[in-house]
Amino acid sequence: MEIKEAVEKSNSSLFEEVTRLGHEQVVFCNDPGTGLKAIIAIHNTVLGPSLGGTRMWAYNSESEALNDVLRLSRAMTFKAAISGLNLGGGKAVIIGDARTMKTEALMRRFGKFINSLGGKYYTAEDVNMKTRDMEYIHMETKYVTGLPKSMGGAGDPSPVTAYGTYVGMKAMAKKVFGSDSLEGKKVMVQGAGQVGGYLVEHLLKENAIVYLSDIFEEKAKAIATKGKVKVIEHDLVYETDADIYSPCALGATLNDETIPKLKCAIIAGSANNQLADEIKHGYMLMDQKIAYTPDFLINSGGLINVYLEYLGNHNYERAYQMADYIYDTCINIAVFSDDNNVSPQEAAMEMANKRIKSIGNIKLTF
């Protein structure tokens, strides 16, 4: 195939996908001097400027990175809408190994790209990004959240994300088991990152039986030393006999291969885009009588935390108070799903889109 034909074919499929998912803008960032290759995706700004974290990951291909950022940014739109926040959905990915490629210069160059968007996109922490990285980005742009508390920011959003996940998990336990107590419940936490670590702390305090796994086993073992936690090999996660499966790492862990292996009654975790196919796999879980908690709802605590920072009036008491609302919303989504025989994912998307449409109509009214 000639180069021109290949480019035309690639561009055609890209615009088709962007149109299908409803994105407003996709920005490709390239800087050979620092080695930066990044993509910023702005999905929807009806409710407000797009806000979503930046993740750094060694993707297998650039197309994989693009697919990830498109799905993540769309989920951020739903997350903000269903949480009652006046924000749009956006996300960014930096392609590369954070352990070897991350530098101050790279972060600051990325900050310049964010700044060029003039406030249409605000960034924050995500996978493999820390508050120190937000400091570097902030040196080049004001459109960043998740700054250290010493700089007037909200700090690490992971504790509030974990708390919201814990609250949502309790809500689903109430729906499925008749009680929201997690005492004695077997919980399989997949992912020993910051959110997974904080979630394990909540579970241990409630005397849940905790299993933990991570692709980097040493991370799981480090957390396991802090309490009665059993480390599970990465390949055995889906076969583990547990009441609750809690995916807290990367997405698409719920797919054709893994769903038939699951032995749990509830799925409630903080990972984004857990369903490889949000329609097909949402209904596969229903067929297996597994209660799924939509990820963009249950993991919204982190967005709530940085939203308060964005407004300029952040305090943790208010952040945790707003995260408590996740409990009732999870119950409402589960009930709506049952009553209308639709998957919880579709029920949550319908609720989010309804708010976007109604507020959009208000903004159009003079």
N, C-alpha and C positions, 0 to 999 in steps of 0.2 A: 504494500500500500504506500502511495506517495505521502510525503510529510504533510502536504496541504490537505489531502483527503483525511488523514488521521486526525489532524487538528479540527477540521470541520465536523467530523463524527463525534469527537470528544466534546466539542462545544455544544452540539445539538443535544446530546444526552444530559449534559450538565444543566442546561436551561430547562429541559423537560423535568428534571428532578427538582430543581429549585421552584419551578412553577407548581409542580404537584404538591410539594410540601408547604407552599405559600410564603416563601421567603421574600423579603424586601430587597436585601442586599447581601452579597458575599464578596469579601475582600481577601485577595491573596497577597501576602507580605513576603518579600524576598530581599535579603541583604547578604551578599556573598562575603562582605567584610567580617561579619560576626557569625556567619553560618546560619542565620535565622531563616527558617521557612515556617510560615504560620498562615492560618486561615481564620478569619473573623466572619461569623455568620450572624446576620441580624434578621430575625424571623418576623417579628411583628412589634410595632410601636404605637398601637392604638391607645393603650392604657398609659403609656409613658415611655421614657427612653429604655432601650434594651439593657439589661443587666444580667451578666452570667460569668462564671469563672473561666479562667484559662487553665487548660491542662497541658502538660508536656509529656509526650509519649513516643516511644520508638515504634511507630506504626510500620506494618509490613509493606505498605504502599501509600502513595499520596491519595489514591482513590479511597482507601480505607479511612484515611484521616478526614477527607471531605465528607464521606458518609457519616462519620462520627459527629462532626461539628454541625452538620445539617440536622441530624436527629436530636442532638443535645440542645441546640438553640430553640428548636420547636417545642421541646419539652419544657424549656424555661418559660415560654409564653404561657403554657397551660399551668405551670407551677405558680407563676405570679398571679394569674387570673383566679385560680381556685383558692388561693390564699388571701384574696381581697387586697392585693397590693397594686399600687398604681405604677406598674412597671411593664415593659415589654420583654420579649425573649431574645436573648443573644448568647453567644458562646464563642470561645476561641480555642484553637489547638495549636501548639507549637510542636513541630515534628522533630523528634530527636531524643536521645537518651539523656535524661536529666542528670544522671550520675556523672556524665563525662562532658556534656556540651553546655550545661548551664553556666553563664557568666554574667557579671554585671553589665558588660557591654551589650550582650544579647538582649537582656531584659530591658535595658534602656532604649535600645533600638526598637524593640517591640512597643514600648511606651510611646514612641514617636508616631508609629502607625495608628495606635489608638487615638492619640491626640488629633490626628488628621481628620478623624470622623466628627469632630466638633461636638461631642457630647451625645451622639446618637447611640453609642455603646459605652457602658461602664464595665470594667472588669473586676475580678475578685479571685480568690484562691480556688483551685481545684486540684486534681490529681497531680502529685509531684511538684506542687507550688506551695511556697511558705510565705509568711508575712514579710520576711526579708526581701523576697522577690517583689512583693507589692511596693515596698519602699523604693526599690530601684526603678520600677515602672513609674512611680509617683514623681520621680525626679524629672520626668519628661512630660507628664500629663496630670491634670487634676481629676481625670475621669477614671478613678480607681477607688475601690472600697476594700475592706479587710485589712486596713492599715493597723499597725500596732497601737495599743491603747496609749502609749507614751506620745503618739502623734495625733491623738484625738480620735483615733479610729476604733472600730469594734473588735479588733484583734481576730484571732482564729475563730472562724464560724463553726468549726467541727463540733464543739460541745453542744451547741444548739441544734445542729443537724442530728446528732446522736440522740438528744433528748426527744426531738420530734418523732424520730423513728421508734424510740421506746414507747412513747405515748400512743402512736398508731398501732404498734404491736399489741399493746394492752387493749385497745379498742376492738381489734379483731379477735382477741382471746375472749372478750365479752360476747361478741357476736357468735363465735363458733362453740365455745366451751361453756358459756353461761356465766362466767366470772372473768374479770379482767386481771385476776391475780396470776402472776407468772411463776409462783412458787412451785417447784417440782416439775415445771414444764421443760422439756428438752429443746434447746434452741441451737441450731447449727448456723454460726456466724461465718460467712465467707468473706474474708478480707480483714487483715490485721493492721489497717492503716489508722489514721487519726480518728475517723468516725467509728470504725469497728472497735477500736480500743476503748473509747468512751462508752459505747453501747454495752460492751462486756461489763464495764463497771456497774452500770444500772442493773443489768441482769443478775450479777452476783449479789448485789444488795438485796434483791428480792428473792434470793435463794433459788434461782433457776438453775437447771443443769446445762452448762455451757460447753459446746463444742466449737472449736475455732480452727480455721484453715487459711493459708495464704500461699501464693506461689513462691514467696520467699519464706521458707519454713522458720528461719531464725526469728523473724518478726513475730510470728505466732507464738513461738516458744518464749519470747521475752515477755509477752503479755500474760501467758499462762503461768508464769512464776508469781504473778500478783494475786492469784486466787485459784480456786478449784476449777481449772479449765483443762479439758482434754483436747490435745492437738490432733487434728485429723489430716491425713494425707490429702493433697490437693485432688487427686484422681478419685477419691472415695466420697467426696462431699455429697453428691446427689443420691448415693445409695444409703447414706447415714439415716438411721431410724430416729427421726426427730419430730416433735410436734410442730415446730416452726422452723422454716428455712429463711435465713436473713442474708440475702446477697448484699454485700457492702464493698464490692470492688468494682470492676469494670462491668459494662452492660452485656446484653444478649446472652446471659447465662440460662435463660429460659427459652428452649428451642426444641426442635424435633427430637434431638438425641437425648436431652436431659430430662424433659418433662415426664416421659414414661418411667424414669428411674425414681422419681421423687416419692417419698413415703410420708411426707408431712401433711398437715391439715391446713396450714396457713403459710403464706409467703409474705414477709414484711421486712423489707431491707432498704438501705439508703442508696444503693447503686442507681445510676441513671440508666434509662432505656433497658430495663431488665428483659423485656419481651423482644426476642429477635424479630418477630413479626407481631405488631401490637394487636392485630385483629385475630389472625389464625391462632396464635399461642394463648391469647386471652381466653378464647373459647375452648382450647384444649384443656386448660386448667379447670374451667367450669365442668367439662365432661368428666374430669377425674375427681370432682368434688373438693378441689383445693381452693380455699379462699385467698384471692390475690388482692394485695393492697397496692393501688397505683403508685408507682415510684415517685412521680412528680408531686404527689400529694404528701406522702409520708416523709419525704426527705426535704421538705420546704423550710425546715427550721433555719438552715444556713442562709437561705435567701432572705428570710425574715430578719435575721440578724444584720446583714449588710444593708438591707433596705432602711433600717432605722439609722444606720450610719449615713447613708445617702441623704436622708431627710435632715440630718444634722442634730438629731435628738436621741442618739443611741443610749440605752441602758439595758443591762442584762435582765433586770426584773421584768421590763416590758417585753423583751424578746422571748423570754420563757413563757410569759403570760400569753402571748400571741401563738406560740408553739403549742400551747395546751388546746387551742381550738382544733388542732389536727384530729384530736380524739373524736369529737362530734362529727366532723366532716367525714372521717373514715366510716363511721356508723351510718351516716346518711347515704353515702355512696353505696355501701353494701346493701342497704335496704332497697335503694332505687334499682340496683342491679337485680336483686331477687324479684322485685315486683314487676319489672319490665322485661325480665329474661334477656338482659344484655350483659355483656362482660363488665366487670368493674372498671376496666380501662376505658371502654366506650362511655360508660356512665359518667366518669370523671371528666373526660374530654367534652362531653355534652354540657356539663355544668360550667366548665371553663369557657367554652365558646359562647355560651349564653351570656355570661357576664361581659365578655369582650364586645359582643354585638350590642348589648343594651347600653354600655357606657359609651361606645362609639357613636350610637345614635344621639346620646345626650350632647356629645361634643359637636355634633353637626347641627344642633339646634341653636338658633340665634335668639 
